[in-house]
Amino acid sequence: MFLVLFLLFPVAVLVALLALEARLHRNRSLAGSAGMPTAFDRPELYGKGRNRVH
């Protein structure tokens, strides 16, 4: 039982962090790219885009 909790807890935390980050990116990109998170995942595809991260 301890082993199951020990393995599942980090996975659950990682999934929660990824979901939170995706939600923040989606909210931030609503004005620039109609809510497409790909603008943040692949900024090189949108070379001179307004919502470039770097």
LODREN-678156 format. One line per 8 residues: number of its first residue (from 1); their letters; for each residue x, y, z of N, C-alpha, C, O. Coordinates in Angstrom, 3 decimals, decimal comma. Atoms other than C-alpha are relative to their C-alpha. Example, Ala and Ser with C-alpha at 12.3 -4.5 7.8 and 13.67 -1.06 7.14 Angstrom:
REM LODREN-678156
1	as	0,890/-1,190/0,000/12,300/-4,500/7,800/0,900/1,200/0,000/1,936/1,181/0,665  -0,820/-1,190/-0,060/13,670/-1,060/7,140/-0,770/1,090/0,730/-0,261/2,198/0,899
//
This chain:
REM LODREN-678156
1	mflvlfll	0,837/-1,210/0,000/0,000/0,000/0,000/0,868/1,255/0,000/0,593/2,228/-0,703  -0,887/-1,169/-0,037/2,809/2,373/0,845/0,667/0,220/-1,350/0,861/1,356/-1,783  -0,649/-0,127/1,302/4,475/1,611/-2,472/-0,936/0,625/-1,025/-0,505/1,428/-1,852  0,979/-0,579/0,926/1,291/2,454/-4,374/-0,122/1,500/0,240/-0,119/2,281/-0,711  0,088/-1,429/-0,307/0,974/5,790/-2,571/1,286/0,720/-0,384/1,253/1,848/-0,876  -1,285/-0,615/0,304/4,671/6,470/-3,032/0,156/0,230/-1,495/0,805/1,192/-1,908  -0,093/-0,165/1,448/4,332/5,993/-6,794/-1,082/0,924/-0,542/-0,836/1,674/-1,487  1,109/-0,777/0,548/0,958/7,650/-7,305/0,059/1,467/0,401/-0,384/2,330/-0,357
9	fpvavlva	0,014/-1,385/-0,471/1,540/10,795/-5,264/0,810/0,937/-0,896/0,292/1,990/-1,268  -0,734/-0,902/0,913/4,329/12,306/-7,440/-0,666/0,131/-1,354/-0,635/1,204/-1,957  0,688/-0,068/1,289/2,373/11,429/-10,572/-1,189/0,943/0,089/-1,420/1,739/-0,821  1,157/-0,877/-0,173/-0,730/13,166/-9,220/0,435/1,460/0,101/-0,215/2,340/-0,464  -0,507/-1,369/-0,122/1,293/16,254/-8,290/0,454/0,523/-1,357/0,183/1,671/-1,709  -0,464/-0,418/1,321/2,898/16,352/-11,724/-1,167/0,304/-0,929/-1,133/1,291/-1,665  1,176/-0,227/0,845/-0,465/16,052/-13,470/-0,697/1,296/0,407/-1,142/2,056/-0,453  0,644/-1,227/-0,459/-1,905/18,832/-11,300/0,786/1,233/-0,456/0,193/2,226/-0,877
17	llalearl	-0,813/-1,137/0,439/1,008/21,138/-12,112/-0,119/0,220/-1,501/-0,191/1,361/-1,956  0,143/-0,149/1,449/0,725/20,432/-15,827/-1,358/0,577/-0,358/-1,462/1,406/-1,262  1,338/-0,527/0,279/-3,013/21,105/-15,764/-0,073/1,486/0,348/-0,672/2,272/-0,386  0,003/-1,410/-0,395/-2,478/24,379/-13,901/0,768/0,843/-1,009/0,325/1,930/-1,381  -0,788/-0,760/0,969/0,228/25,482/-16,321/-0,735/0,135/-1,327/-0,710/1,198/-1,947  0,755/-0,066/1,257/-1,910/24,621/-19,337/-1,147/0,998/0,115/-1,435/1,729/-0,832  1,111/-0,942/-0,191/-4,824/26,593/-17,866/0,502/1,440/-0,022/-0,136/2,312/-0,612  -0,545/-1,359/-0,001/-2,646/29,641/-17,253/0,417/0,421/-1,399/0,158/1,554/-1,806
25	hrnrslag	-0,410/-0,339/1,361/-1,180/29,509/-20,754/-1,212/0,263/-0,878/-1,192/1,165/-1,716  1,182/-0,169/0,839/-4,634/29,154/-22,283/-0,662/1,339/0,291/-1,097/2,027/-0,632  0,621/-1,280/-0,338/-5,997/32,148/-20,388/0,834/1,164/-0,519/0,284/2,182/-0,939  -0,864/-1,095/0,426/-2,998/34,266/-21,307/-0,027/0,163/-1,511/0,181/1,268/-2,014  -0,073/-0,076/1,457/-3,206/33,421/-25,011/-1,352/0,267/-0,640/-1,453/0,264/-1,866  1,327/-0,216/0,574/-6,921/34,134/-25,439/-0,019/1,238/-0,892/-0,648/1,231/-1,950  0,045/-1,238/0,771/-6,305/37,663/-26,682/0,798/-0,118/-1,294/0,432/0,481/-2,305  -0,881/0,017/1,150/-3,545/36,766/-29,100/-0,351/-1,032/-1,052/-0,307/-0,727/-2,244
33	sagmptaf	0,112/1,073/0,983/-4,359/33,442/-30,728/-1,306/-0,765/0,138/-1,361/-1,947/-0,200  1,317/0,624/-0,125/-8,027/32,695/-29,981/0,051/-1,249/0,876/-0,679/-2,210/0,635  -0,029/1,101/-0,953/-7,090/30,358/-27,141/0,730/-1,233/-0,471/0,540/-2,305/0,103  -0,739/1,172/0,460/-4,792/28,059/-29,094/1,287/-0,145/0,805/2,179/0,696/0,685  -1,213/0,149/-0,817/-2,175/26,733/-26,663/1,233/-0,334/-0,819/2,346/-0,285/-0,296  -1,159/0,325/0,832/0,048/25,734/-29,592/0,894/1,214/-0,197/2,081/1,062/-0,487  -0,818/-1,198/0,141/1,221/29,336/-29,781/1,050/0,052/1,103/2,124/0,623/0,913  -0,977/0,035/-1,075/2,944/28,763/-26,457/0,895/-1,225/-0,095/2,068/-1,173/0,274
41	drpelygk	-0,805/1,205/0,091/4,087/25,222/-27,142/1,045/0,103/-1,107/2,178/-0,347/-0,936  -0,900/-0,091/1,153/5,658/26,003/-30,532/0,113/1,451/-0,455/-0,437/1,800/-1,499  -0,066/-1,420/0,390/6,527/29,723/-30,636/0,744/0,212/-1,307/0,573/1,247/-1,951  -0,740/-0,202/1,245/8,841/29,168/-33,594/-0,903/-0,057/-1,219/-0,530/0,418/-2,291  0,929/0,052/1,119/5,816/28,478/-35,779/-0,681/1,346/-0,219/-1,209/1,615/-1,298  0,671/-1,295/0,077/4,478/31,959/-35,048/1,075/1,071/0,137/1,061/1,852/1,089  -1,243/-0,758/-0,131/7,715/33,823/-35,719/-0,138/1,387/0,568/0,520/1,707/1,558  0,101/-1,372/-0,479/6,639/37,427/-35,265/-1,316/0,231/0,716/-1,854/1,338/0,710
49	grnrvh	1,280/-0,107/-0,688/3,528/36,709/-33,244/0,079/0,907/1,204/1,146/1,112/1,783  0,082/-0,926/-1,114/2,386/39,079/-30,562/0,226/-0,711/1,328/0,725/-0,111/2,280  -0,066/0,735/-1,262/2,315/36,365/-27,908/1,200/-0,928/0,030/1,098/-2,056/0,512  -1,213/0,807/-0,085/5,846/35,082/-28,294/0,508/-0,006/1,428/0,499/1,027/2,097  -0,449/0,100/-1,387/7,244/33,829/-25,013/1,386/0,593/0,148/1,628/1,382/1,061  -1,389/-0,440/-0,138/10,930/34,495/-25,606/0,202/1,308/-0,742/1,307/1,850/-0,749
//
